[in-house]
Amino acid sequence: MIAPAMADSTLAQRLLDGDRRALARAISLVEDDRPEGWELVKQVYPHTGKAAVVGFTGPPGVGKSTLIGALTKLRREAGRSVGVLSIDPSSPFTQGALLGDRIRLSEHFLDQGVFIRSMANRGALGGLSEAALQAALLLDAAGRQDVFVETVGVGQAEIDIIDHADTIVLVLMPGSGDSIQALKAGVMEIPDVIVINKADHPLTDTMVREIRGVLSLANLDHTPEEGAHGPEGRVGSWRVPIVKTEASNGTGVPELVQRLDEHRTHILAEGHLDERRARNLRNEVLAIATARMRRRLEQELHGDAEFKSLIEQVIERRLDPASAAAALLERPAAP
Amino acid sequence: MIAPAMADSTLAQRLLDGDRRALARAISLVEDDRPEGWELVKQVYPHTGKAAVVGFTGPPGVGKSTLIGALTKLRREAGRSVGVLSIDPSSPFTQGALLGDRIRLSEHFLDQGVFIRSMANRGALGGLSEAALQAALLLDAAGRQDVFVETVGVGQAEIDIIDHADTIVLVLMPGSGDSIQALKAGVMEIPDVIVINKADHPLTDTMVREIRGVLSLANLDHTPEEGAHGPEGRVGSWRVPIVKTEASNGTGVPELVQRLDEHRTHILAEGHLDERRARNLRNEVLAIATARMRRRLEQELHGDAEFKSLIEQVIERRLDPASAAAALLERPAAP
């Protein structure tokens, strides 16, 4: 039997060499929150930072997976290696509902230059974004030049993940009225690139005009003098392009490639990439620390008689929730 | 000058007597995270648990405020006192964008039986849901029989707030395609009541059929035998009604009142209200504890040289984020 430390360093080396099976194993370790997974990320971290990480967000059903499939095809034709990370936060009772999407990526399953992985939500206690960010680092370390991260949904965990991408793409389709309202109200942040997929629809151009209206308002509020978001802001001197695509037949996807490249050139030239990554890494450290504190607390409280008693008092309206929380935090730390 | 403790107990008494100015002051204390605010909630907490708390969620622009205004009118006509809490998570550069919504509630501004308050997002560090939940308790303690909580948006903070309501209403309008997709994919949880507002639209009935389709699928997955969500589940034996309204002229609002009352009767009869509240209070204690741990960590790290050095190492790819987080957590606690 190989000693664990030795096995780890072998796995790390194979990962850095781009071995697909090592990559798959490594992501599983991270997903299962195994100490070896974290150890591995630690070992390969110095080799990260090279991949162009593009995050895709938007409501379910707009065709994000199909779009990523079409994009992957073009990137492969240009000789680049691709990693795709699909974050699926669907609730337990619809698990598998999104399988259809993933099948659309299947034409790439046999291509060694494409690595596709989906990660499922691991319950309300969080941990998904933590694991997804580590998985993105592993894809980067394994030499994937393009890393596409796809999230379905709208929760904080998905926003956290997408925020760590170098370029953020919002994918909509004609009929995405709710998302446009959310952009308009400032509830959803302005992305770097907007795609209107399924653009073979009579209402597409109306939608483009609506989005242009929202963007021009956001730009007015983002004059560099005010510097509301500083140089790392997502609007600033970058003019957010709107790209019309029909991912299912490839229409518009070459233009999307061009816009993604332009955005990368822009953030490199302006120094925004480094600033954005520095800010994101700082947030990641804090997020991991917070998630661990919460997990530690949950573990301490599992089956804890004092906690049960505190909760009972809260339910009986004898003790308010904040006082109960304070009592928990004031307990001596577990040995 | 009155001693603080004395002032507090006076404020608590005035609050319990239903004094509006005391209520306004109390919510401000909680919103500003002042210790007196927390102390006050502690004092009045034994008098809470009486209000019927209804949470309204849904994309911006569907008319939630108008609907709550119309609902408030009917509740007032029935002699009930009402509190409205509007949670506005709009980003800093669109602050005030939702002011128009609030004006629609203005016909109630002079009515002593209606108390309206909006709370704004206080940045990424969280704290909003914590403060909003305390504010809801204060409204309850002040004798508001109906507490309507409205959130705009889709973030985790808003979901946390709405989850604490006794009855959850999802408000949509014709054109809310993204939300229906999110329901279908299981990304958005099934609420207790669905309202289609602005129902004077030719596509309303198509939308009702679509939603019925989603609900029947969700019900299939929720057979009591499987008990995926247990008795506290949002579907279970309750058949989620779809109510068509035109809030601006009151159409359909009496039916909504009836459905809300039916839901309350249902959860009381089945014991679900107590179960739901017990689960929510437990989550609230944990959420407050976690938020405080995070805040404590952020405060400790503000201007901390060791933290800065750790982050620099992470940015230079010499130390991975998880190891930096672990190093932070292993530091001796601040005195």
Interface residues (C-beta under 8 A of the other chain):
Chain A: W38 V41 K42 Y45 P46 H47 T48 G49 P59 P60 G61 V62 P89 S90 S91 P92 F93 T94 Q95 A97 L98 L133 Q134 L137 V152 G153 V154 G155 Q156 A157 I159 G175 S176 G177 D178 S179 Q181 A182 K184 A185 G186 V187 M188 E189 A218 D221 H222 A228 H229 R277 A278 L281 R282 E284 V285 L286 I288 A289 T290 R292 M293 R294 L297 E298 L301 L310 I311 V314 I315 R317 R318 L319 D320 P321 A322 S323 A324 A325 A326 L328 L329 A333
Chain B: W38 V41 K42 Y45 P46 H47 T48 G49 P59 P60 G61 V62 P89 S90 S91 P92 F93 T94 Q95 A97 L98 L133 Q134 L137 V152 G153 V154 G155 Q156 A157 I159 G175 S176 G177 D178 S179 Q181 A182 K184 A185 G186 V187 M188 E189 A218 D221 H222 A228 H229 R277 A278 L281 R282 E284 V285 L286 I288 A289 T290 R292 M293 R294 L297 E298 L301 L310 I311 V314 I315 R317 R318 L319 D320 P321 A322 S323 A324 A325 A326 L328 L329 A333
